[in-house]
């Protein structure tokens, strides 16, 4: 197995390196199937079913874009 960068940080403060799952292996195929199933749940807005995919030790982060209502934005052609 080859090593691949994992953005997780270990106790030393250094990025963690994990083993790559070989493409085409049983584990790889199971992961891909899970991701397709998860995407289908999200595409169909089955959010309660999607949430059941989580484990107790998950850390889920999603970026949040902060926007302003149209009336408070400055117009490009004036104040």
Secondary structure as the mmCIF struct_conf table of DSSP 4:
data_model
#
loop_
_struct_conf.conf_type_id
_struct_conf.id
_struct_conf.beg_label_comp_id
_struct_conf.beg_label_asym_id
_struct_conf.beg_label_seq_id
_struct_conf.end_label_comp_id
_struct_conf.end_label_asym_id
_struct_conf.end_label_seq_id
STRN STRN1 UNK A 3 UNK A 9
TURN_TY1_P TURN_TY1_P1 UNK A 11 UNK A 12
BEND BEND1 UNK A 13 UNK A 14
STRN STRN2 UNK A 15 UNK A 19
HELX_LH_PP_P HELX_LH_PP_P1 UNK A 20 UNK A 22
TURN_TY1_P TURN_TY1_P2 UNK A 23 UNK A 24
BEND BEND2 UNK A 25 UNK A 25
HELX_RH_AL_P HELX_RH_AL_P1 UNK A 26 UNK A 43
TURN_TY1_P TURN_TY1_P3 UNK A 44 UNK A 45
HELX_RH_AL_P HELX_RH_AL_P2 UNK A 47 UNK A 51
TURN_TY1_P TURN_TY1_P4 UNK A 52 UNK A 53
TURN_TY1_P TURN_TY1_P5 UNK A 56 UNK A 57
HELX_RH_3T_P HELX_RH_3T_P1 UNK A 70 UNK A 72
BEND BEND3 UNK A 73 UNK A 73
HELX_LH_PP_P HELX_LH_PP_P2 UNK A 74 UNK A 75
TURN_TY1_P TURN_TY1_P6 UNK A 76 UNK A 77
#
